[in-house]
Amino acid sequence: MSDQVAAEPRQEHQTVVGVDGSAASAQALRWACEHVSANGEPGEVLAVCVRTIAPLPEDLSIGTWPWRDGDPGDPVLAMLDEIAGQVGRDFPLVTIRRQVLQGHPVDELIRLSETAELVIVGARGHGAIAGMLLGSVSRRLINHSHCSVAVVR
């Protein structure tokens, strides 16, 4: 008899993409859509943006972050919607779900990797030498993820 605990089952073919508004993250989302649609069948991608600044409570909304999670005026959600809309036009078989989370990007992507098949992030190249190095998010994600990780340049 084994004392092992069964792992939580992964959602079938769940692909998670970290999106931060950069050109590199838009390219990562495009790559994810290409990957998911490669078999010619409908598929789904979860585009995630992690907010590191929490929205203020409603009674304190006169500060610098007056939006509550999910509000249409939220610039983080608007950015995610815009990138997903631009990329999604080229991939009619792919549904791009969008989610804004709060926390540290690496921690949230690692948490999502527990039930994902693949996590994809963009890499920001900074010239010939520095461009060969991975950023802190990519490196930590590769070292601690519970699934495969793709870093798209």
N, C-alpha and C positions, 0 to 999 in steps of 0.2 A: 504494500500500500504506500502511496506517495503522499507526502505532506505539501506538495506544490499547490499553489493557488492558481486557478485558471486565469489567464490574462483576459482583460475586457476585449471583446471582439472589435476589430476595426470596422469602421463603416466602409462598405464596399466601394473601392476606387475613390475615396475622398482625397482630394488634392487641395492643399492649403497654400495660399500665396500671401506673403507679407508685402503690404503696399504702404509706402510712406510718402508718396507724392513725387518721388524722384523719377527721372527718366529710366534709371536702372530697375526700379520696381515695376514700372509700366511694361518694360521689356520682359520682366519675370512673369507678369500676368499673361502677356502675349505667348510666351513659351509654354506656360501651363495650359493655355487653351489649345495650342497646337498639339501638345502631348495628349490631352484628354480627347481631342477630336480625331486623332490619328487613325483610329479604327473605323471611322465613318459613322459611328453610332452617337446618339445624344449622350452628353455627359454634363458634369457639374464641377465647378471650381468654387472654393470659398476664398474670397478676397478679404483679407483682414488688415485693418489699420489699428494700431495700438496707440491710444492716447496716453501720454505720460503725465498730462495735467488733468486732474479730475475737474469736471464741471462744478460750479458752485451750487450750493443749495438754492432753491427758488427764492427764499427770502433774502439771500445775499447776492442776487444776480446783477447788482450794479457794479460788480468788479470787472475783471478782465475776461471772464469766461461766462457770458450770460446764457449759453445754450445748455439745454439738458440733453441727455442721450436720446438720439432719435429725432430731435427737432429738425425740421426741414432747413432752418437757417444755420445749422451747425456746419462750420467750414470744413471740418474733418470729414463728415459724411458727404458733403458736397464734392470734395476732392475725390473721395473714393467712388462716388457715383459717376463723376466725369470720366475718370480713367477707365472704370469698368464699362461705361457706355461706349467710349472710343474703341477700346479693344474688342468688346463684344459684338460690334457691328460686323467684324470680319469673321466671326465664328458663330453662325446661326444655330449650330447644333449644341452649343455649350451654354448652359445657364450659369451666370456668374452671380452667386449669392454674395452679399456684402455684409460685413459685420465690423462695428467699431467696438474695441475693448479698451479697458483702462488697466494700466499697469506698466511693467517694463516689457518692451518688445520681445526680448529673448525669452523671458519667463513665460509670456503668453504663448509664443510660438512653440516652445517646448511642451507646454501643457496641451496644446492642440495636437501635437505630434503623437500623443498617447493613443489617439483614436484615428489618426490619419495614415494613409498609405505613403504619401509624399508631401513634403513641405518644400516650397520654393521661395527663394529670396533673390534679390538682385545684388550685384556687386558693383561698387562704385570704383572704377579704375581712376588712378591719379598719376598717369604717366607710365613710362616703360618699366621702371623699377618698382615703384609703389603699387602699380596696377597688378603686379604678380602676387601681392599680399592680400590676404582675406581681412575683411573688417572684423570688428569685435562681435557684431551680431552673427555674421556668417560662421566665424570660428566657434563661438559658444554653441550655436545651434548644431553644427556638425558634431561637436564633442558630446552633447547631452541629449540629442533628439532620440525619440523612441521609434523613429521610422527613417526611411531614406530622405536625404536632403539634396536638393539641386541648387547650386549657386550659379545664376545666369549673369554673364557679362554682357 
